[in-house]
Protein backbone atom coordinates (compact mmCIF):
# COMPACT_ATOMS: atom_id res chain seq x y z
CA UNK A 1 0.00 0.00 0.00
CA UNK A 2 2.96 2.34 -0.49
CA UNK A 3 1.69 3.43 -3.90
CA UNK A 4 1.33 7.15 -4.52
CA UNK A 5 -2.15 8.22 -5.60
CA UNK A 6 -2.50 11.64 -7.22
CA UNK A 7 -5.90 13.32 -7.51
CA UNK A 8 -6.33 16.19 -9.94
CA UNK A 9 -9.32 18.30 -8.92
CA UNK A 10 -10.16 19.42 -5.37
CA UNK A 11 -13.95 19.23 -5.42
CA UNK A 12 -16.67 16.93 -4.09
CA UNK A 13 -15.38 13.84 -5.93
CA UNK A 14 -11.76 14.46 -4.97
CA UNK A 15 -12.60 14.91 -1.30
CA UNK A 16 -14.75 11.78 -1.31
CA UNK A 17 -11.95 9.78 -2.91
CA UNK A 18 -9.52 10.76 -0.13
CA UNK A 19 -12.08 9.82 2.51
CA UNK A 20 -12.94 6.51 0.85
CA UNK A 21 -9.32 5.51 0.27
CA UNK A 22 -8.47 6.02 3.92
CA UNK A 23 -11.69 4.39 5.15
CA UNK A 24 -10.94 1.33 3.01
CA UNK A 25 -7.44 1.00 4.46
CA UNK A 26 -5.18 2.64 1.87
CA UNK A 27 -2.13 3.92 3.77
CA UNK A 28 0.08 5.18 0.97
CA UNK A 29 0.71 8.85 0.15
CA UNK A 30 -2.07 10.88 -1.49
CA UNK A 31 -1.65 14.22 -3.25
CA UNK A 32 -4.62 16.33 -4.33
CA UNK A 33 -4.25 19.31 -6.67
CA UNK A 34 -6.89 22.05 -6.93
CA UNK A 35 -7.00 25.20 -9.04
CA UNK A 36 -8.96 27.30 -6.52
CA UNK A 37 -7.68 28.95 -3.35
CA UNK A 38 -9.96 26.82 -1.20
CA UNK A 39 -9.96 23.19 -0.10
CA UNK A 40 -12.93 21.11 -1.33
CA UNK A 41 -16.29 22.70 -0.60
CA UNK A 42 -19.99 22.22 -1.32
CA UNK A 43 -21.25 23.93 -4.46
CA UNK A 44 -25.05 23.47 -4.15
CA UNK A 45 -25.45 26.10 -1.37
CA UNK A 46 -23.70 28.74 -3.49
CA UNK A 47 -26.80 29.58 -5.54
CA UNK A 48 -29.12 29.17 -2.56
CA UNK A 49 -28.38 29.85 1.12
CA UNK A 50 -24.84 31.20 0.62
CA UNK A 51 -26.00 33.76 -1.93
CA UNK A 52 -28.89 34.67 0.36
CA UNK A 53 -26.47 35.28 3.22
CA UNK A 54 -28.00 32.55 5.38
CA UNK A 55 -25.04 30.16 5.13
CA UNK A 56 -21.63 31.18 6.46
CA UNK A 57 -18.56 30.42 4.38
CA UNK A 58 -16.91 28.01 6.88
CA UNK A 59 -19.96 25.75 6.59
CA UNK A 60 -19.28 25.29 2.86
CA UNK A 61 -16.13 23.28 3.40
CA UNK A 62 -16.50 19.52 3.26
CA UNK A 63 -13.85 18.88 5.90
CA UNK A 64 -12.11 20.82 8.65
CA UNK A 65 -8.86 22.51 7.64
CA UNK A 66 -6.90 19.94 9.64
CA UNK A 67 -8.48 16.92 7.97
CA UNK A 68 -6.23 16.61 4.92
CA UNK A 69 -2.99 16.77 6.89
CA UNK A 70 -4.36 14.30 9.42
CA UNK A 71 -5.44 12.02 6.57
CA UNK A 72 -1.97 12.14 5.07
CA UNK A 73 -3.13 14.01 1.99
CA UNK A 74 -0.81 16.66 0.57
CA UNK A 75 -3.19 19.39 -0.63
CA UNK A 76 -1.79 21.65 -3.37
CA UNK A 77 -4.10 24.61 -4.09
CA UNK A 78 -4.13 27.54 -6.54
CA UNK A 79 -2.35 25.29 -9.03
CA UNK A 80 -3.34 23.82 -12.38
CA UNK A 81 -2.15 20.57 -13.86
CA UNK A 82 -0.51 21.22 -17.22
CA UNK A 83 -0.02 17.75 -18.63
CA UNK A 84 -0.22 14.04 -17.90
CA UNK A 85 2.81 12.08 -19.06
CA UNK A 86 1.36 8.59 -19.18
CA UNK A 87 4.51 6.72 -20.22
CA UNK A 88 6.53 8.16 -17.32
CA UNK A 89 3.47 8.21 -15.04
CA UNK A 90 3.77 11.73 -13.77
CA UNK A 91 1.68 14.89 -13.82
CA UNK A 92 3.28 18.19 -14.74
CA UNK A 93 1.96 21.26 -12.93
CA UNK A 94 1.93 24.79 -14.34
CA UNK A 95 4.51 25.87 -11.77
CA UNK A 96 6.95 23.30 -13.17
CA UNK A 97 6.60 20.67 -10.47
CA UNK A 98 6.23 17.04 -11.49
CA UNK A 99 4.18 14.61 -9.43
CA UNK A 100 4.99 10.95 -9.98
CA UNK A 101 2.00 8.66 -9.54
CA UNK A 102 1.30 4.96 -9.34
CA UNK A 103 -2.39 5.64 -9.83
CA UNK A 104 -4.10 8.82 -10.98
CA UNK A 105 -7.65 10.02 -10.40
CA UNK A 106 -9.11 12.84 -12.49
CA UNK A 107 -11.88 14.74 -10.69
CA UNK A 108 -11.61 17.92 -12.74
CA UNK A 109 -15.34 18.69 -12.72
CA UNK A 110 -17.01 21.05 -15.15
CA UNK A 111 -16.90 24.73 -16.05
CA UNK A 112 -19.73 27.11 -16.85
CA UNK A 113 -20.80 27.42 -20.45
CA UNK A 114 -20.30 31.04 -21.52
CA UNK A 115 -22.26 33.21 -23.91
CA UNK A 116 -20.39 34.50 -26.95
CA UNK A 117 -22.79 37.24 -28.02
CA UNK A 118 -21.78 40.93 -28.32
CA UNK A 119 -21.19 42.53 -24.93
CA UNK A 120 -20.84 39.22 -23.11
CA UNK A 121 -17.55 40.41 -21.59
CA UNK A 122 -18.99 43.61 -20.11
CA UNK A 123 -18.51 44.11 -16.37
CA UNK A 124 -21.71 43.17 -14.57
CA UNK A 125 -22.24 39.96 -16.56
CA UNK A 126 -21.79 37.16 -14.03
CA UNK A 127 -21.62 33.36 -13.90
CA UNK A 128 -21.99 31.19 -10.82
CA UNK A 129 -19.81 28.19 -10.11
CA UNK A 130 -17.37 29.12 -7.36
CA UNK A 131 -17.15 31.01 -4.05
CA UNK A 132 -15.36 33.79 -5.91
CA UNK A 133 -18.27 34.02 -8.38
CA UNK A 134 -20.80 34.56 -5.57
CA UNK A 135 -18.56 37.09 -3.85
CA UNK A 136 -18.24 39.06 -7.09
CA UNK A 137 -22.02 38.98 -7.59
CA UNK A 138 -22.79 40.32 -4.11
CA UNK A 139 -21.65 43.92 -4.72
CA UNK A 140 -24.66 44.69 -6.94
CA UNK A 141 -26.97 42.02 -5.55
CA UNK A 142 -29.01 44.44 -3.48
CA UNK A 143 -32.65 45.46 -3.09
CA UNK A 144 -33.99 47.63 -5.86
CA UNK A 145 -31.45 46.51 -8.47
CA UNK A 146 -32.65 44.96 -11.73
CA UNK A 147 -31.17 41.55 -12.46
CA UNK A 148 -31.51 39.78 -15.79
CA UNK A 149 -31.08 36.02 -15.51
CA UNK A 150 -30.22 34.12 -18.68
CA UNK A 151 -31.36 30.51 -18.41
CA UNK A 152 -34.38 28.98 -16.71
CA UNK A 153 -32.63 25.92 -15.31
CA UNK A 154 -31.70 25.05 -11.73
CA UNK A 155 -29.03 27.73 -11.26
CA UNK A 156 -30.99 30.50 -12.92
CA UNK A 157 -34.17 29.79 -10.97
CA UNK A 158 -32.39 29.33 -7.64
CA UNK A 159 -30.74 32.71 -8.09
CA UNK A 160 -34.08 34.18 -9.19
CA UNK A 161 -35.69 32.94 -5.96
CA UNK A 162 -32.91 34.39 -3.81
CA UNK A 163 -32.96 37.68 -5.73
CA UNK A 164 -36.73 38.01 -5.31
CA UNK A 165 -36.34 37.38 -1.56
CA UNK A 166 -33.70 40.10 -1.37
CA UNK A 167 -35.89 42.63 -3.14
CA UNK A 168 -34.33 42.76 -6.60
CA UNK A 169 -36.44 43.16 -9.73
CA UNK A 170 -35.96 39.83 -11.51
CA UNK A 171 -36.44 38.89 -15.17
CA UNK A 172 -35.62 35.40 -16.41
CA UNK A 173 -34.90 34.83 -20.11
CA UNK A 174 -35.30 31.24 -21.31
CA UNK A 175 -34.87 30.18 -24.93
CA UNK A 176 -37.06 27.08 -24.57
CA UNK A 177 -40.84 27.05 -24.15
CA UNK A 178 -40.81 26.08 -20.45
CA UNK A 179 -38.65 26.28 -17.34
CA UNK A 180 -36.20 23.49 -16.49
CA UNK A 181 -37.24 21.81 -19.73
CA UNK A 182 -34.27 19.45 -19.78
CA UNK A 183 -34.70 18.41 -16.17
CA UNK A 184 -38.40 18.12 -15.23
CA UNK A 185 -41.83 17.21 -16.56
CA UNK A 186 -44.24 19.80 -18.03
CA UNK A 187 -46.28 19.65 -14.81
CA UNK A 188 -43.28 20.71 -12.75
CA UNK A 189 -42.36 23.43 -15.26
CA UNK A 190 -45.85 24.92 -15.08
CA UNK A 191 -45.91 24.76 -11.27
CA UNK A 192 -42.57 26.53 -10.88
CA UNK A 193 -43.46 29.15 -13.47
CA UNK A 194 -46.54 30.05 -11.43
CA UNK A 195 -44.57 30.14 -8.17
CA UNK A 196 -41.93 32.46 -9.62
CA UNK A 197 -44.54 34.77 -11.08
CA UNK A 198 -46.32 34.90 -7.70
CA UNK A 199 -43.00 36.03 -6.20
CA UNK A 200 -42.81 38.89 -8.70
CA UNK A 201 -40.38 37.32 -11.18
CA UNK A 202 -40.96 38.18 -14.83
CA UNK A 203 -40.53 35.19 -17.15
CA UNK A 204 -39.59 35.59 -20.80
CA UNK A 205 -39.92 32.16 -22.39
CA UNK A 206 -38.98 31.38 -26.00
CA UNK A 207 -36.69 34.39 -25.74
CA UNK A 208 -33.08 34.00 -26.77
CA UNK A 209 -30.43 36.54 -25.80
CA UNK A 210 -28.75 38.41 -28.64
CA UNK A 211 -26.48 40.94 -26.93
CA UNK A 212 -25.58 42.94 -23.85
CA UNK A 213 -25.10 46.69 -24.06
CA UNK A 214 -23.73 49.38 -21.79
CA UNK A 215 -21.15 52.11 -21.32
CA UNK A 216 -18.38 50.61 -19.21
CA UNK A 217 -20.72 48.03 -17.64
CA UNK A 218 -23.84 46.14 -18.60
CA UNK A 219 -26.93 48.36 -18.72
CA UNK A 220 -29.21 46.52 -21.14
CA UNK A 221 -29.89 43.02 -22.32
CA UNK A 222 -31.15 42.53 -25.88
CA UNK A 223 -33.40 39.49 -26.14
CA UNK A 224 -36.07 38.54 -28.64
CA UNK A 225 -35.34 41.71 -30.58
CA UNK A 226 -36.10 43.96 -27.60
CA UNK A 227 -33.83 45.81 -25.16
CA UNK A 228 -34.44 45.48 -21.41
CA UNK A 229 -32.66 47.72 -18.88
CA UNK A 230 -30.71 45.92 -16.14
CA UNK A 231 -28.10 46.58 -13.48
CA UNK A 232 -26.52 43.14 -13.51
CA UNK A 233 -26.78 39.82 -15.35
CA UNK A 234 -26.47 36.24 -14.18
CA UNK A 235 -25.90 33.65 -16.91
CA UNK A 236 -26.79 30.05 -16.11
CA UNK A 237 -26.84 28.04 -19.33
CA UNK A 238 -25.18 24.85 -18.21
CA UNK A 239 -21.66 23.50 -17.90
CA UNK A 240 -19.12 21.63 -19.98
CA UNK A 241 -16.75 18.93 -18.68
CA UNK A 242 -13.16 19.86 -17.91
CA UNK A 243 -11.67 17.09 -20.02
CA UNK A 244 -8.80 18.94 -21.74
CA UNK A 245 -6.10 17.38 -19.59
CA UNK A 246 -7.40 13.90 -20.38
CA UNK A 247 -7.80 14.61 -24.10
CA UNK A 248 -4.26 16.01 -24.37
CA UNK A 249 -3.03 12.81 -22.75
CA UNK A 250 -4.80 10.72 -25.38
CA UNK A 251 -7.64 9.47 -23.18
CA UNK A 252 -11.06 9.03 -24.77
CA UNK A 253 -13.63 11.76 -24.18
CA UNK A 254 -17.13 12.12 -25.59
CA UNK A 255 -18.47 15.23 -23.87
CA UNK A 256 -16.91 13.73 -20.76
CA UNK A 257 -13.93 11.51 -19.97
CA UNK A 258 -15.00 7.98 -20.89
CA UNK A 259 -14.83 5.54 -17.98
CA UNK A 260 -16.08 2.02 -17.40
CA UNK A 261 -18.36 0.84 -14.59
CA UNK A 262 -15.38 0.87 -12.22
CA UNK A 263 -14.55 4.52 -13.08
CA UNK A 264 -11.43 3.46 -14.98
CA UNK A 265 -10.32 5.19 -18.19
CA UNK A 266 -8.64 3.42 -21.10
CA UNK A 267 -5.36 3.70 -19.20
CA UNK A 268 -5.04 0.99 -16.51
CA UNK A 269 -3.39 3.49 -14.14
CA UNK A 270 -5.92 6.33 -14.53
CA UNK A 271 -9.47 6.67 -13.16
CA UNK A 272 -11.94 9.54 -13.28
CA UNK A 273 -15.03 10.54 -11.30
CA UNK A 274 -17.65 13.29 -11.11
CA UNK A 275 -19.04 15.87 -13.52
CA UNK A 276 -16.12 15.43 -15.93
CA UNK A 277 -16.96 11.80 -16.76
CA UNK A 278 -19.12 9.88 -19.17
CA UNK A 279 -20.03 6.41 -17.99
CA UNK A 280 -22.48 3.60 -18.68
CA UNK A 281 -25.52 4.24 -16.51
CA UNK A 282 -27.58 1.66 -14.67
CA UNK A 283 -29.91 1.40 -17.69
CA UNK A 284 -27.04 0.60 -20.02
CA UNK A 285 -26.86 3.99 -21.74
CA UNK A 286 -23.83 6.25 -21.97
CA UNK A 287 -24.47 9.32 -19.79
CA UNK A 288 -22.74 12.26 -18.15
CA UNK A 289 -24.29 13.33 -14.86
CA UNK A 290 -23.87 16.71 -13.20
CA UNK A 291 -24.83 16.07 -9.59
CA UNK A 292 -23.43 15.59 -6.12
CA UNK A 293 -24.69 12.01 -5.99
CA UNK A 294 -22.65 10.96 -9.00
CA UNK A 295 -19.53 12.73 -7.75
CA UNK A 296 -19.74 10.99 -4.38
CA UNK A 297 -20.72 7.51 -5.53
CA UNK A 298 -18.41 7.38 -8.52
CA UNK A 299 -15.48 8.53 -6.36
CA UNK A 300 -16.27 5.73 -3.89
CA UNK A 301 -16.19 3.20 -6.72
CA UNK A 302 -12.95 4.66 -8.10
CA UNK A 303 -11.33 4.31 -4.68
CA UNK A 304 -12.40 0.68 -4.41
CA UNK A 305 -11.15 -0.08 -7.91
CA UNK A 306 -7.78 1.58 -7.27
CA UNK A 307 -7.41 -0.71 -4.27
CA UNK A 308 -8.13 -3.81 -6.34
CA UNK A 309 -11.69 -4.29 -5.10
CA UNK A 310 -13.79 -3.10 -8.07
CA UNK A 311 -17.56 -2.94 -7.72
CA UNK A 312 -19.91 -2.18 -10.61
CA UNK A 313 -21.30 1.34 -10.44
CA UNK A 314 -25.09 1.21 -10.82
CA UNK A 315 -26.44 3.77 -8.35
CA UNK A 316 -29.78 5.57 -8.79
CA UNK A 317 -29.05 9.21 -9.75
CA UNK A 318 -30.69 11.86 -7.59
CA UNK A 319 -30.92 15.63 -7.77
CA UNK A 320 -32.48 18.47 -5.82
CA UNK A 321 -33.25 22.18 -6.04
CA UNK A 322 -34.37 24.64 -3.36
CA UNK A 323 -36.46 27.56 -4.61
CA UNK A 324 -38.34 29.69 -2.06
CA UNK A 325 -39.77 27.23 0.49
CA UNK A 326 -40.07 24.51 -2.14
CA UNK A 327 -37.78 21.49 -2.05
CA UNK A 328 -37.67 19.68 -5.37
CA UNK A 329 -36.19 16.17 -5.15
CA UNK A 330 -35.71 13.94 -8.18
CA UNK A 331 -34.58 10.33 -8.40
CA UNK A 332 -33.96 8.40 -11.62
CA UNK A 333 -33.67 9.57 -15.20
CA UNK A 334 -36.86 10.39 -17.11
CA UNK A 335 -37.55 9.96 -20.82
CA UNK A 336 -40.06 11.86 -22.98
CA UNK A 337 -41.93 8.62 -23.69
CA UNK A 338 -42.59 7.82 -20.01
CA UNK A 339 -46.16 7.63 -18.71
CA UNK A 340 -46.70 10.33 -16.08
CA UNK A 341 -48.70 9.74 -12.91
CA UNK A 342 -49.41 12.69 -10.62
CA UNK A 343 -49.90 12.22 -6.89
CA UNK A 344 -51.26 15.18 -4.95
CA UNK A 345 -52.40 18.66 -5.92
CA UNK A 346 -49.81 21.28 -6.99
CA UNK A 347 -52.07 23.95 -5.47
CA UNK A 348 -51.27 22.43 -2.07
CA UNK A 349 -47.54 22.93 -2.87
CA UNK A 350 -46.95 19.29 -1.99
CA UNK A 351 -47.13 16.72 -4.78
CA UNK A 352 -45.15 14.29 -6.90
CA UNK A 353 -44.96 13.14 -10.50
CA UNK A 354 -43.96 9.53 -11.17
CA UNK A 355 -42.51 8.45 -14.52
CA UNK A 356 -43.59 4.92 -15.44
CA UNK A 357 -41.75 2.88 -18.04
CA UNK A 358 -43.04 -0.58 -18.92
CA UNK A 359 -45.14 -0.43 -15.77
CA UNK A 360 -42.24 0.30 -13.41
CA UNK A 361 -41.21 3.60 -11.80
CA UNK A 362 -38.25 4.95 -13.77
CA UNK A 363 -38.11 8.36 -12.08
CA UNK A 364 -39.89 10.47 -9.50
CA UNK A 365 -40.15 14.25 -9.07
CA UNK A 366 -41.32 15.33 -5.61
CA UNK A 367 -42.09 18.83 -4.36
CA UNK A 368 -42.19 19.13 -0.56
CA UNK A 369 -43.09 15.43 -0.57
CA UNK A 370 -40.36 13.48 1.23
CA UNK A 371 -42.25 10.14 1.47
CA UNK A 372 -43.00 10.15 -2.26
CA UNK A 373 -39.35 10.89 -2.99
CA UNK A 374 -37.89 8.30 -0.62
CA UNK A 375 -40.25 5.49 -1.60
CA UNK A 376 -40.08 6.55 -5.23
CA UNK A 377 -36.30 6.29 -5.18
CA UNK A 378 -36.59 2.80 -3.72
CA UNK A 379 -39.06 1.81 -6.44
CA UNK A 380 -36.68 3.12 -9.11
CA UNK A 381 -33.87 1.00 -7.65
CA UNK A 382 -36.03 -2.14 -7.49
CA UNK A 383 -37.54 -1.73 -10.97
CA UNK A 384 -40.67 -3.65 -10.05
CA UNK A 385 -44.15 -3.15 -11.52
CA UNK A 386 -46.38 -0.62 -9.74
CA UNK A 387 -50.10 0.03 -10.16
CA UNK A 388 -50.53 3.56 -11.54
CA UNK A 389 -53.92 4.04 -9.88
CA UNK A 390 -52.47 3.21 -6.47
CA UNK A 391 -49.60 5.64 -7.03
CA UNK A 392 -52.09 8.44 -7.70
CA UNK A 393 -54.35 7.57 -4.76
CA UNK A 394 -53.48 9.72 -1.73
CA UNK A 395 -55.54 7.44 0.53
CA UNK A 396 -52.94 4.73 -0.03
CA UNK A 397 -49.77 5.34 1.98
CA UNK A 398 -46.57 5.39 -0.03
CA UNK A 399 -44.87 2.92 2.30
CA UNK A 400 -47.40 0.24 1.33
CA UNK A 401 -46.22 0.51 -2.29
CA UNK A 402 -42.58 -0.17 -1.51
RAZI-V60692 format. One record per residue. N is the residue number from 1. SS is DSSP state (H for helix, E for strand, C for the rest). PSI is psi in whole degrees, 0 to 359 (* if undefined). Layout:
[[N | SS | PSI] [N | SS | PSI]]
This chain:
[[1 | C | 24] [2 | C | 8] [3 | C | 150] [4 | C | 120] [5 | E | 126] [6 | E | 133] [7 | E | 122] [8 | E | 111] [9 | C | 113] [10 | C | 64] [11 | C | 205] [12 | H | 314] [13 | H | 318] [14 | H | 315] [15 | H | 319] [16 | H | 322] [17 | H | 317] [18 | H | 312] [19 | H | 315] [20 | H | 319] [21 | H | 315] [22 | H | 320] [23 | H | 329] [24 | C | 1] [25 | C | 5] [26 | C | 127] [27 | C | 13] [28 | C | 174] [29 | C | 143] [30 | E | 135] [31 | E | 131] [32 | E | 132] [33 | E | 128] [34 | C | 146] [35 | C | 358] [36 | C | 172] [37 | C | 350] [38 | C | 151] [39 | C | 171] [40 | C | 134] [41 | E | 166] [42 | C | 135] [43 | C | 327] [44 | H | 320] [45 | H | 345] [46 | H | 315] [47 | H | 4] [48 | C | 256] [49 | H | 324] [50 | H | 317] [51 | H | 324] [52 | H | 337] [53 | C | 12] [54 | C | 11] [55 | C | 110] [56 | C | 149] [57 | H | 316] [58 | H | 333] [59 | H | 345] [60 | H | 328] [61 | E | 136] [62 | C | 331] [63 | C | 158] [64 | C | 155] [65 | C | 328] [66 | C | 348] [67 | H | 312] [68 | H | 320] [69 | H | 317] [70 | H | 329] [71 | C | 2] [72 | C | 32] [73 | E | 120] [74 | E | 112] [75 | E | 116] [76 | E | 113] [77 | C | 170] [78 | C | 33] [79 | C | 135] [80 | C | 149] [81 | E | 134] [82 | E | 320] [83 | E | 151] [84 | E | 123] [85 | E | 95] [86 | C | 321] [87 | C | 319] [88 | C | 349] [89 | C | 60] [90 | E | 157] [91 | E | 131] [92 | E | 127] [93 | E | 161] [94 | C | 337] [95 | C | 6] [96 | C | 346] [97 | C | 151] [98 | E | 128] [99 | E | 112] [100 | E | 141] [101 | C | 151] [102 | C | 323] [103 | E | 144] [104 | E | 135] [105 | E | 124] [106 | E | 115] [107 | C | 55] [108 | C | 351] [109 | C | 211] [110 | E | 160] [111 | E | 157] [112 | E | 144] [113 | C | 130] [114 | C | 147] [115 | C | 148] [116 | C | 17] [117 | C | 166] [118 | E | 136] [119 | C | 2] [120 | C | 341] [121 | C | 9] [122 | C | 142] [123 | C | 142] [124 | C | 351] [125 | E | 114] [126 | E | 157] [127 | E | 165] [128 | C | 109] [129 | C | 332] [130 | C | 170] [131 | H | 317] [132 | H | 324] [133 | H | 315] [134 | H | 318] [135 | H | 321] [136 | H | 327] [137 | H | 330] [138 | H | 330] [139 | C | 319] [140 | C | 2] [141 | C | 69] [142 | C | 158] [143 | C | 137] [144 | C | 341] [145 | C | 154] [146 | E | 118] [147 | E | 130] [148 | E | 125] [149 | E | 122] [150 | E | 111] [151 | C | 119] [152 | C | 44] [153 | C | 197] [154 | H | 305] [155 | H | 311] [156 | H | 317] [157 | H | 328] [158 | H | 318] [159 | H | 321] [160 | H | 317] [161 | H | 317] [162 | H | 317] [163 | H | 318] [164 | H | 319] [165 | H | 325] [166 | C | 5] [167 | C | 16] [168 | C | 156] [169 | E | 118] [170 | E | 131] [171 | E | 128] [172 | E | 129] [173 | E | 120] [174 | E | 126] [175 | C | 332] [176 | C | 176] [177 | C | 1] [178 | C | 161] [179 | C | 148] [180 | C | 39] [181 | C | 328] [182 | C | 351] [183 | C | 332] [184 | C | 169] [185 | C | 163] [186 | H | 325] [187 | H | 316] [188 | H | 320] [189 | H | 313] [190 | H | 319] [191 | H | 312] [192 | H | 328] [193 | H | 315] [194 | H | 317] [195 | H | 318] [196 | H | 320] [197 | H | 323] [198 | H | 332] [199 | C | 2] [200 | C | 6] [201 | C | 134] [202 | E | 127] [203 | E | 129] [204 | E | 91] [205 | E | 162] [206 | C | 36] [207 | C | 101] [208 | C | 151] [209 | E | 132] [210 | E | 329] [211 | E | 163] [212 | E | 144] [213 | E | 155] [214 | C | 160] [215 | C | 95] [216 | C | 336] [217 | C | 165] [218 | C | 133] [219 | C | 340] [220 | E | 149] [221 | E | 131] [222 | E | 117] [223 | E | 135] [224 | C | 29] [225 | C | 7] [226 | E | 146] [227 | E | 134] [228 | E | 127] [229 | E | 145] [230 | C | 159] [231 | C | 336] [232 | E | 162] [233 | E | 140] [234 | E | 121] [235 | E | 124] [236 | C | 83] [237 | C | 28] [238 | C | 182] [239 | E | 164] [240 | E | 146] [241 | E | 142] [242 | C | 84] [243 | C | 6] [244 | H | 317] [245 | H | 317] [246 | H | 316] [247 | H | 316] [248 | H | 332] [249 | C | 1] [250 | C | 13] [251 | C | 148] [252 | C | 138] [253 | E | 133] [254 | C | 80] [255 | C | 50] [256 | C | 140] [257 | E | 122] [258 | E | 123] [259 | C | 161] [260 | C | 191] [261 | C | 3] [262 | C | 14] [263 | C | 18] [264 | E | 140] [265 | C | 189] [266 | C | 350] [267 | C | 126] [268 | C | 350] [269 | C | 5] [270 | E | 130] [271 | E | 168] [272 | E | 149] [273 | C | 151] [274 | C | 201] [275 | C | 339] [276 | C | 356] [277 | E | 157] [278 | E | 124] [279 | E | 172] [280 | E | 117] [281 | C | 177] [282 | C | 343] [283 | C | 4] [284 | C | 4] [285 | C | 150] [286 | E | 124] [287 | E | 157] [288 | C | 122] [289 | C | 140] [290 | C | 84] [291 | C | 157] [292 | H | 319] [293 | H | 312] [294 | H | 320] [295 | H | 316] [296 | H | 307] [297 | H | 321] [298 | H | 324] [299 | H | 322] [300 | H | 316] [301 | H | 323] [302 | H | 317] [303 | H | 316] [304 | H | 316] [305 | H | 321] [306 | H | 337] [307 | C | 9] [308 | C | 19] [309 | C | 59] [310 | C | 143] [311 | C | 131] [312 | C | 130] [313 | C | 114] [314 | C | 43] [315 | C | 153] [316 | C | 122] [317 | C | 143] [318 | E | 154] [319 | E | 162] [320 | E | 161] [321 | E | 132] [322 | E | 120] [323 | E | 121] [324 | C | 229] [325 | C | 27] [326 | E | 123] [327 | E | 111] [328 | E | 124] [329 | E | 131] [330 | E | 137] [331 | E | 140] [332 | E | 173] [333 | C | 119] [334 | C | 161] [335 | C | 152] [336 | C | 335] [337 | C | 359] [338 | C | 151] [339 | E | 129] [340 | E | 133] [341 | E | 121] [342 | E | 136] [343 | E | 116] [344 | C | 169] [345 | C | 122] [346 | H | 330] [347 | H | 335] [348 | H | 354] [349 | C | 32] [350 | C | 103] [351 | E | 173] [352 | E | 154] [353 | E | 121] [354 | E | 140] [355 | E | 112] [356 | E | 139] [357 | E | 117] [358 | C | 36] [359 | C | 356] [360 | E | 155] [361 | E | 117] [362 | E | 336] [363 | E | 157] [364 | E | 139] [365 | E | 122] [366 | E | 132] [367 | E | 116] [368 | C | 35] [369 | C | 76] [370 | H | 317] [371 | H | 318] [372 | H | 320] [373 | H | 310] [374 | H | 313] [375 | H | 322] [376 | H | 319] [377 | H | 320] [378 | H | 319] [379 | H | 322] [380 | H | 315] [381 | H | 321] [382 | H | 329] [383 | C | 23] [384 | C | 161] [385 | E | 141] [386 | C | 139] [387 | C | 120] [388 | H | 321] [389 | H | 321] [390 | H | 323] [391 | H | 321] [392 | H | 343] [393 | C | 109] [394 | C | 342] [395 | C | 348] [396 | C | 118] [397 | C | 141] [398 | H | 323] [399 | H | 338] [400 | H | 346] [401 | H | 348] [402 | C | *]]
